[in-house]
Amino acid sequence: MIRALFICTQNRLRSPTAEQVFASWPGVETDSAGLGNDANVPLSPEQIDWATMIFVMERAHRNKLSKKFKPYLNGKQVICLNIPDEYDYMQEELVLLLKAKVGPFLRML
């Protein structure tokens, strides 16, 4: 079972879309969170512990994740998707981009 955690800033558009898109994939469980102070679901150490793969939307998220949660990331694979904050929730272009970028990681395990 792959437990994929998707992280963006506010947990309003990109990461919840990713959580929704991959939730129905066989052998995959999903969750999402944000690194911003006013995120809908602020990232917790428990979520990091739960995840077998962590996907961040931008390099800035990877940097903030490393600074804020370094003790919890030991051995965790963090993948940067390089998806800018210019999409709406479940926007077709975002869904296609996520499938193209995340899909190969979820299929290879």
N, CA, C and O atoms as a GROMACS GRO file, in nm:
protein
  436
    1MET      N    1   0.084  -0.119   0.000
    1MET     CA    2   0.000   0.000   0.000
    1MET      C    3   0.088   0.125   0.000
    1MET      O    4   0.179   0.138   0.082
    2ILE      N    5   0.061   0.214  -0.092
    2ILE     CA    6   0.130   0.344  -0.096
    2ILE      C    7   0.043   0.444  -0.022
    2ILE      O    8  -0.077   0.454  -0.048
    3ARG      N    9   0.104   0.519   0.068
    3ARG     CA   10   0.034   0.627   0.139
    3ARG      C   11   0.096   0.758   0.091
    3ARG      O   12   0.205   0.797   0.134
    4ALA      N   13   0.024   0.826   0.000
    4ALA     CA   14   0.076   0.947  -0.064
    4ALA      C   15   0.022   1.072   0.006
    4ALA      O   16  -0.099   1.090   0.021
    5LEU      N   17   0.115   1.156   0.048
    5LEU     CA   18   0.081   1.283   0.112
    5LEU      C   19   0.116   1.396   0.015
    5LEU      O   20   0.229   1.405  -0.033
    6PHE      N   21   0.017   1.482  -0.013
    6PHE     CA   22   0.034   1.594  -0.104
    6PHE      C   23   0.034   1.724  -0.026
    6PHE      O   24  -0.053   1.748   0.057
    7ILE      N   25   0.135   1.808  -0.053
    7ILE     CA   26   0.152   1.931   0.024
    7ILE      C   27   0.162   2.051  -0.068
    7ILE      O   28   0.237   2.050  -0.166
    8CYS      N   29   0.087   2.157  -0.035
    8CYS     CA   30   0.102   2.287  -0.100
    8CYS      C   31   0.101   2.393   0.010
    8CYS      O   32   0.134   2.362   0.125
    9THR      N   33   0.065   2.514  -0.023
    9THR     CA   34   0.071   2.620   0.077
    9THR      C   35  -0.054   2.625   0.164
    9THR      O   36  -0.046   2.612   0.286
   10GLN      N   37  -0.169   2.642   0.101
   10GLN     CA   38  -0.293   2.664   0.176
   10GLN      C   39  -0.383   2.541   0.187
   10GLN      O   40  -0.482   2.544   0.259
   11ASN      N   41  -0.350   2.433   0.116
   11ASN     CA   42  -0.433   2.313   0.115
   11ASN      C   43  -0.575   2.346   0.070
   11ASN      O   44  -0.673   2.298   0.126
   12ARG      N   45  -0.583   2.430  -0.034
   12ARG     CA   46  -0.715   2.467  -0.087
   12ARG      C   47  -0.735   2.424  -0.232
   12ARG      O   48  -0.848   2.396  -0.273
   13LEU      N   49  -0.628   2.419  -0.312
   13LEU     CA   50  -0.644   2.394  -0.455
   13LEU      C   51  -0.562   2.273  -0.503
   13LEU      O   52  -0.619   2.170  -0.538
   14ARG      N   53  -0.432   2.286  -0.505
   14ARG     CA   54  -0.348   2.182  -0.565
   14ARG      C   55  -0.344   2.052  -0.485
   14ARG      O   56  -0.374   1.946  -0.539
   15SER      N   57  -0.308   2.060  -0.358
   15SER     CA   58  -0.295   1.935  -0.282
   15SER      C   59  -0.429   1.864  -0.259
   15SER      O   60  -0.433   1.741  -0.265
   16PRO      N   61  -0.540   1.936  -0.234
   16PRO     CA   62  -0.668   1.864  -0.223
   16PRO      C   63  -0.710   1.801  -0.356
   16PRO      O   64  -0.774   1.696  -0.358
   17THR      N   65  -0.674   1.867  -0.467
   17THR     CA   66  -0.704   1.807  -0.598
   17THR      C   67  -0.627   1.677  -0.613
   17THR      O   68  -0.684   1.575  -0.654
   18ALA      N   69  -0.499   1.679  -0.580
   18ALA     CA   70  -0.418   1.557  -0.590
   18ALA      C   71  -0.473   1.448  -0.499
   18ALA      O   72  -0.482   1.332  -0.538
   19GLU      N   73  -0.509   1.486  -0.377
   19GLU     CA   74  -0.567   1.388  -0.284
   19GLU      C   75  -0.690   1.322  -0.346
   19GLU      O   76  -0.706   1.200  -0.339
   20GLN      N   77  -0.776   1.401  -0.404
   20GLN     CA   78  -0.900   1.351  -0.465
   20GLN      C   79  -0.871   1.263  -0.588
   20GLN      O   80  -0.929   1.156  -0.603
   21VAL      N   81  -0.782   1.309  -0.674
   21VAL     CA   82  -0.752   1.237  -0.799
   21VAL      C   83  -0.698   1.097  -0.772
   21VAL      O   84  -0.739   1.001  -0.838
   22PHE      N   85  -0.606   1.085  -0.677
   22PHE     CA   86  -0.540   0.957  -0.655
   22PHE      C   87  -0.606   0.871  -0.548
   22PHE      O   88  -0.563   0.757  -0.526
   23ALA      N   89  -0.708   0.921  -0.481
   23ALA     CA   90  -0.777   0.845  -0.376
   23ALA      C   91  -0.841   0.717  -0.430
   23ALA      O   92  -0.855   0.620  -0.356
   24SER      N   93  -0.880   0.717  -0.556
   24SER     CA   94  -0.948   0.600  -0.612
   24SER      C   95  -0.851   0.503  -0.680
   24SER      O   96  -0.895   0.400  -0.732
   25TRP      N   97  -0.723   0.534  -0.681
   25TRP     CA   98  -0.626   0.444  -0.743
   25TRP      C   99  -0.608   0.320  -0.654
   25TRP      O  100  -0.598   0.333  -0.532
   26PRO      N  101  -0.605   0.202  -0.715
   26PRO     CA  102  -0.585   0.080  -0.636
   26PRO      C  103  -0.449   0.080  -0.567
   26PRO      O  104  -0.348   0.116  -0.628
   27GLY      N  105  -0.448   0.039  -0.442
   27GLY     CA  106  -0.324   0.030  -0.367
   27GLY      C  107  -0.268   0.163  -0.319
   27GLY      O  108  -0.154   0.170  -0.275
   28VAL      N  109  -0.349   0.269  -0.328
   28VAL     CA  110  -0.304   0.402  -0.289
   28VAL      C  111  -0.401   0.463  -0.188
   28VAL      O  112  -0.522   0.464  -0.209
   29GLU      N  113  -0.347   0.513  -0.078
   29GLU     CA  114  -0.423   0.595   0.016
   29GLU      C  115  -0.366   0.735   0.007
   29GLU      O  116  -0.246   0.752  -0.013
   30THR      N  117  -0.451   0.836   0.022
   30THR     CA  118  -0.405   0.974   0.005
   30THR      C  119  -0.445   1.062   0.123
   30THR      O  120  -0.540   1.035   0.196
   31ASP      N  121  -0.367   1.170   0.137
   31ASP     CA  122  -0.395   1.274   0.234
   31ASP      C  123  -0.332   1.401   0.179
   31ASP      O  124  -0.247   1.395   0.090
   32SER      N  125  -0.373   1.515   0.231
   32SER     CA  126  -0.313   1.641   0.188
   32SER      C  127  -0.311   1.740   0.303
   32SER      O  128  -0.386   1.729   0.399
   33ALA      N  129  -0.220   1.837   0.289
   33ALA     CA  130  -0.204   1.938   0.393
   33ALA      C  131  -0.135   2.059   0.333
   33ALA      O  132  -0.086   2.056   0.220
   34GLY      N  133  -0.131   2.167   0.412
   34GLY     CA  134  -0.065   2.289   0.368
   34GLY      C  135   0.041   2.332   0.468
   34GLY      O  136   0.033   2.301   0.587
   35LEU      N  137   0.139   2.404   0.417
   35LEU     CA  138   0.247   2.454   0.501
   35LEU      C  139   0.224   2.597   0.549
   35LEU      O  140   0.298   2.646   0.634
   36GLY      N  141   0.123   2.664   0.495
   36GLY     CA  142   0.094   2.801   0.535
   36GLY      C  143   0.029   2.808   0.673
   36GLY      O  144  -0.033   2.712   0.718
   37ASN      N  145   0.044   2.921   0.738
   37ASN     CA  146  -0.012   2.938   0.873
   37ASN      C  147  -0.164   2.929   0.875
   37ASN      O  148  -0.222   2.890   0.977
   38ASP      N  149  -0.228   2.964   0.764
   38ASP     CA  150  -0.375   2.958   0.761
   38ASP      C  151  -0.425   2.851   0.665
   38ASP      O  152  -0.530   2.865   0.603
   39ALA      N  153  -0.349   2.743   0.652
   39ALA     CA  154  -0.389   2.632   0.565
   39ALA      C  155  -0.518   2.569   0.616
   39ALA      O  156  -0.543   2.565   0.736
   40ASN      N  157  -0.600   2.519   0.523
   40ASN     CA  158  -0.723   2.450   0.562
   40ASN      C  159  -0.691   2.332   0.654
   40ASN      O  160  -0.757   2.312   0.756
   41VAL      N  161  -0.590   2.254   0.617
   41VAL     CA  162  -0.541   2.145   0.701
   41VAL      C  163  -0.391   2.166   0.717
   41VAL      O  164  -0.315   2.133   0.626
   42PRO      N  165  -0.347   2.222   0.830
   42PRO     CA  166  -0.204   2.243   0.850
   42PRO      C  167  -0.130   2.109   0.863
   42PRO      O  168  -0.179   2.016   0.928
   43LEU      N  169  -0.015   2.100   0.801
   43LEU     CA  170   0.066   1.978   0.804
   43LEU      C  171   0.103   1.943   0.948
   43LEU      O  172   0.140   2.029   1.027
   44SER      N  173   0.094   1.813   0.979
   44SER     CA  174   0.129   1.766   1.113
   44SER      C  175   0.237   1.658   1.104
   44SER      O  176   0.250   1.591   1.001
   45PRO      N  177   0.314   1.641   1.210
   45PRO     CA  178   0.412   1.532   1.213
   45PRO      C  179   0.348   1.395   1.192
   45PRO      O  180   0.410   1.306   1.134
   46GLU      N  181   0.226   1.379   1.240
   46GLU     CA  182   0.156   1.251   1.225
   46GLU      C  183   0.131   1.218   1.077
   46GLU      O  184   0.141   1.102   1.036
   47GLN      N  185   0.100   1.321   0.999
   47GLN     CA  186   0.079   1.297   0.855
   47GLN      C  187   0.208   1.253   0.788
   47GLN      O  188   0.208   1.163   0.704
   48ILE      N  189   0.318   1.316   0.826
   48ILE     CA  190   0.448   1.279   0.769
   48ILE      C  191   0.482   1.136   0.807
   48ILE      O  192   0.529   1.059   0.724
   49ASP      N  193   0.460   1.101   0.932
   49ASP     CA  194   0.487   0.966   0.980
   49ASP      C  195   0.403   0.863   0.904
   49ASP      O  196   0.451   0.755   0.871
   50TRP      N  197   0.277   0.897   0.876
   50TRP     CA  198   0.185   0.809   0.804
   50TRP      C  199   0.229   0.784   0.661
   50TRP      O  200   0.213   0.673   0.610
   51ALA      N  201   0.284   0.884   0.595
   51ALA     CA  202   0.312   0.879   0.451
   51ALA      C  203   0.430   0.789   0.416
   51ALA      O  204   0.529   0.783   0.487
   52THR      N  205   0.414   0.718   0.302
   52THR     CA  206   0.528   0.645   0.246
   52THR      C  207   0.592   0.727   0.133
   52THR      O  208   0.708   0.706   0.100
   53MET      N  209   0.516   0.820   0.074
   53MET     CA  210   0.569   0.912  -0.027
   53MET      C  211   0.510   1.050  -0.001
   53MET      O  212   0.392   1.064   0.029
   54ILE      N  213   0.594   1.152  -0.013
   54ILE     CA  214   0.549   1.289   0.008
   54ILE      C  215   0.572   1.367  -0.121
   54ILE      O  216   0.683   1.370  -0.175
   55PHE      N  217   0.467   1.431  -0.168
   55PHE     CA  218   0.474   1.513  -0.290
   55PHE      C  219   0.451   1.658  -0.252
   55PHE      O  220   0.351   1.692  -0.189
   56VAL      N  221   0.545   1.744  -0.291
   56VAL     CA  222   0.528   1.888  -0.270
   56VAL      C  223   0.508   1.952  -0.407
   56VAL      O  224   0.560   1.903  -0.507
   57MET      N  225   0.434   2.062  -0.411
   57MET     CA  226   0.402   2.125  -0.538
   57MET      C  227   0.515   2.214  -0.592
   57MET      O  228   0.529   2.227  -0.714
   58GLU      N  229   0.595   2.274  -0.503
   58GLU     CA  230   0.701   2.366  -0.547
   58GLU      C  231   0.827   2.345  -0.462
   58GLU      O  232   0.822   2.289  -0.353
   59ARG      N  233   0.941   2.392  -0.515
   59ARG     CA  234   1.067   2.382  -0.441
   59ARG      C  235   1.058   2.455  -0.307
   59ARG      O  236   1.116   2.411  -0.207
   60ALA      N  237   0.987   2.567  -0.306
   60ALA     CA  238   0.972   2.642  -0.180
   60ALA      C  239   0.904   2.556  -0.074
   60ALA      O  240   0.935   2.569   0.045
   61HIS      N  241   0.813   2.469  -0.115
   61HIS     CA  242   0.747   2.379  -0.020
   61HIS      C  243   0.847   2.277   0.035
   61HIS      O  244   0.846   2.246   0.154
   62ARG      N  245   0.932   2.226  -0.053
   62ARG     CA  246   1.034   2.130  -0.007
   62ARG      C  247   1.126   2.196   0.096
   62ARG      O  248   1.158   2.136   0.198
   63ASN      N  249   1.167   2.319   0.068
   63ASN     CA  250   1.256   2.391   0.160
   63ASN      C  251   1.188   2.415   0.294
   63ASN      O  252   1.248   2.392   0.399
   64LYS      N  253   1.064   2.462   0.291
   64LYS     CA  254   0.991   2.490   0.415
   64LYS      C  255   0.965   2.360   0.493
   64LYS      O  256   0.975   2.357   0.615
   65LEU      N  257   0.932   2.255   0.421
   65LEU     CA  258   0.910   2.125   0.483
   65LEU      C  259   1.037   2.078   0.555
   65LEU      O  260   1.031   2.032   0.669
   66SER      N  261   1.150   2.090   0.488
   66SER     CA  262   1.277   2.049   0.547
   66SER      C  263   1.312   2.130   0.671
   66SER      O  264   1.360   2.075   0.770
   67LYS      N  265   1.287   2.260   0.666
   67LYS     CA  266   1.320   2.345   0.780
   67LYS      C  267   1.227   2.320   0.899
   67LYS      O  268   1.272   2.312   1.013
   68LYS      N  269   1.099   2.308   0.870
   68LYS     CA  270   0.999   2.301   0.977
   68LYS      C  271   0.981   2.159   1.034
   68LYS      O  272   0.946   2.143   1.151
   69PHE      N  273   1.006   2.057   0.952
   69PHE     CA  274   0.976   1.919   0.993
   69PHE      C  275   1.094   1.823   0.976
   69PHE      O  276   1.074   1.702   0.967
   70LYS      N  277   1.215   1.876   0.973
   70LYS     CA  278   1.334   1.793   0.947
   70LYS      C  279   1.342   1.667   1.034
   70LYS      O  280   1.371   1.560   0.981
   71PRO      N  281   1.316   1.675   1.166
   71PRO     CA  282   1.327   1.554   1.248
   71PRO      C  283   1.232   1.441   1.208
   71PRO      O  284   1.256   1.325   1.241
   72TYR      N  285   1.124   1.474   1.138
   72TYR     CA  286   1.023   1.374   1.101
   72TYR      C  287   1.044   1.316   0.962
   72TYR      O  288   0.977   1.221   0.923
   73LEU      N  289   1.137   1.373   0.886
   73LEU     CA  290   1.155   1.335   0.746
   73LEU      C  291   1.259   1.225   0.725
   73LEU      O  292   1.288   1.189   0.611
   74ASN      N  293   1.316   1.173   0.830
   74ASN     CA  294   1.422   1.073   0.820
   74ASN      C  295   1.378   0.956   0.732
   74ASN      O  296   1.287   0.881   0.768
   75GLY      N  297   1.445   0.940   0.618
   75GLY     CA  298   1.416   0.828   0.529
   75GLY      C  299   1.295   0.847   0.440
   75GLY      O  300   1.263   0.757   0.362
   76LYS      N  301   1.228   0.959   0.448
   76LYS     CA  302   1.109   0.983   0.367
   76LYS      C  303   1.148   1.033   0.228
   76LYS      O  304   1.236   1.118   0.215
   77GLN      N  305   1.082   0.982   0.127
   77GLN     CA  306   1.104   1.030  -0.009
   77GLN      C  307   1.014   1.151  -0.033
   77GLN      O  308   0.892   1.143  -0.020
   78VAL      N  309   1.077   1.265  -0.067
   78VAL     CA  310   1.003   1.389  -0.095
   78VAL      C  311   1.024   1.422  -0.242
   78VAL      O  312   1.136   1.444  -0.287
   79ILE      N  313   0.915   1.428  -0.317
   79ILE     CA  314   0.920   1.453  -0.461
   79ILE      C  315   0.860   1.589  -0.490
   79ILE      O  316   0.747   1.618  -0.450
   80CYS      N  317   0.935   1.673  -0.560
   80CYS     CA  318   0.886   1.805  -0.598
   80CYS      C  319   0.824   1.796  -0.738
   80CYS      O  320   0.890   1.752  -0.832
   81LEU      N  321   0.699   1.838  -0.750
   81LEU     CA  322   0.626   1.828  -0.876
   81LEU      C  323   0.642   1.952  -0.965
   81LEU      O  324   0.608   1.946  -1.083
   82ASN      N  325   0.691   2.061  -0.910
   82ASN     CA  326   0.705   2.186  -0.986
   82ASN      C  327   0.574   2.228  -1.054
   82ASN      O  328   0.570   2.255  -1.174
   83ILE      N  329   0.469   2.232  -0.974
   83ILE     CA  330   0.338   2.277  -1.023
   83ILE      C  331   0.306   2.411  -0.958
   83ILE      O  332   0.284   2.416  -0.837
   84PRO      N  333   0.304   2.519  -1.037
   84PRO     CA  334   0.280   2.652  -0.980
   84PRO      C  335   0.136   2.671  -0.932
   84PRO      O  336   0.046   2.596  -0.970
   85ASP      N  337   0.118   2.770  -0.849
   85ASP     CA  338  -0.013   2.800  -0.791
   85ASP      C  339  -0.095   2.885  -0.889
   85ASP      O  340  -0.116   3.004  -0.866
   86GLU      N  341  -0.139   2.822  -0.998
   86GLU     CA  342  -0.217   2.894  -1.098
   86GLU      C  343  -0.336   2.813  -1.148
   86GLU      O  344  -0.386   2.836  -1.258
   87TYR      N  345  -0.380   2.720  -1.066
   87TYR     CA  346  -0.492   2.633  -1.104
   87TYR      C  347  -0.601   2.638  -0.999
   87TYR      O  348  -0.576   2.668  -0.882
   88ASP      N  349  -0.722   2.608  -1.042
   88ASP     CA  350  -0.835   2.598  -0.951
   88ASP      C  351  -0.850   2.453  -0.906
   88ASP      O  352  -0.793   2.362  -0.966
   89TYR      N  353  -0.927   2.432  -0.800
   89TYR     CA  354  -0.954   2.298  -0.749
   89TYR      C  355  -1.020   2.214  -0.858
   89TYR      O  356  -1.120   2.255  -0.917
   90MET      N  357  -0.964   2.098  -0.884
   90MET     CA  358  -1.012   1.999  -0.981
   90MET      C  359  -1.015   2.053  -1.125
   90MET      O  360  -1.085   1.998  -1.210
   91GLN      N  361  -0.939   2.159  -1.152
   91GLN     CA  362  -0.930   2.211  -1.289
   91GLN      C  363  -0.871   2.102  -1.378
   91GLN      O  364  -0.775   2.035  -1.340
   92GLU      N  365  -0.929   2.084  -1.496
   92GLU     CA  366  -0.890   1.975  -1.586
   92GLU      C  367  -0.740   1.975  -1.616
   92GLU      O  368  -0.677   1.869  -1.618
   93GLU      N  369  -0.682   2.092  -1.640
   93GLU     CA  370  -0.538   2.100  -1.669
   93GLU      C  371  -0.454   2.055  -1.550
   93GLU      O  372  -0.351   1.990  -1.568
   94LEU      N  373  -0.499   2.089  -1.430
   94LEU     CA  374  -0.428   2.047  -1.309
   94LEU      C  375  -0.437   1.896  -1.292
   94LEU      O  376  -0.337   1.831  -1.260
   95VAL      N  377  -0.554   1.840  -1.314
   95VAL     CA  378  -0.573   1.695  -1.301
   95VAL      C  379  -0.481   1.621  -1.399
   95VAL      O  380  -0.416   1.523  -1.361
   96LEU      N  381  -0.476   1.667  -1.523
   96LEU     CA  382  -0.391   1.603  -1.624
   96LEU      C  383  -0.243   1.615  -1.587
   96LEU      O  384  -0.167   1.519  -1.603
   97LEU      N  385  -0.204   1.731  -1.539
   97LEU     CA  386  -0.065   1.753  -1.497
   97LEU      C  387  -0.027   1.662  -1.380
   97LEU      O  388   0.080   1.602  -1.379
   98LEU      N  389  -0.116   1.652  -1.282
   98LEU     CA  390  -0.090   1.565  -1.168
   98LEU      C  391  -0.078   1.419  -1.211
   98LEU      O  392   0.013   1.349  -1.166
   99LYS      N  393  -0.168   1.374  -1.297
   99LYS     CA  394  -0.161   1.235  -1.344
   99LYS      C  395  -0.030   1.208  -1.417
   99LYS      O  396   0.029   1.102  -1.403
  100ALA      N  397   0.015   1.306  -1.497
  100ALA     CA  398   0.140   1.289  -1.572
  100ALA      C  399   0.262   1.288  -1.480
  100ALA      O  400   0.356   1.213  -1.503
  101LYS      N  401   0.260   1.370  -1.376
  101LYS     CA  402   0.378   1.384  -1.289
  101LYS      C  403   0.379   1.284  -1.173
  101LYS      O  404   0.486   1.235  -1.136
  102VAL      N  405   0.264   1.255  -1.116
  102VAL     CA  406   0.257   1.167  -0.998
  102VAL      C  407   0.237   1.021  -1.039
  102VAL      O  408   0.291   0.930  -0.977
  103GLY      N  409   0.158   1.001  -1.143
  103GLY     CA  410   0.124   0.866  -1.187
  103GLY      C  411   0.242   0.770  -1.197
  103GLY      O  412   0.234   0.659  -1.144
  104PRO      N  413   0.352   0.810  -1.262
  104PRO     CA  414   0.466   0.717  -1.273
  104PRO      C  415   0.524   0.674  -1.138
  104PRO      O  416   0.570   0.560  -1.124
  105PHE      N  417   0.522   0.762  -1.039
  105PHE     CA  418   0.573   0.726  -0.907
  105PHE      C  419   0.482   0.625  -0.838
  105PHE      O  420   0.529   0.537  -0.767
  106LEU      N  421   0.352   0.638  -0.859
  106LEU     CA  422   0.258   0.548  -0.792
  106LEU      C  423   0.250   0.413  -0.865
  106LEU      O  424   0.216   0.312  -0.803
  107ARG      N  425   0.280   0.412  -0.993
  107ARG     CA  426   0.278   0.287  -1.069
  107ARG      C  427   0.404   0.205  -1.049
  107ARG      O  428   0.401   0.083  -1.062
  108MET      N  429   0.516   0.271  -1.017
  108MET     CA  430   0.644   0.199  -1.012
  108MET      C  431   0.661   0.115  -0.886
  108MET      O  432   0.753   0.033  -0.879
  109LEU      N  433   0.576   0.134  -0.788
  109LEU     CA  434   0.590   0.057  -0.663
  109LEU      C  435   0.501  -0.064  -0.661
  109LEU      O  436   0.501  -0.139  -0.563
   0.00000   0.00000   0.00000
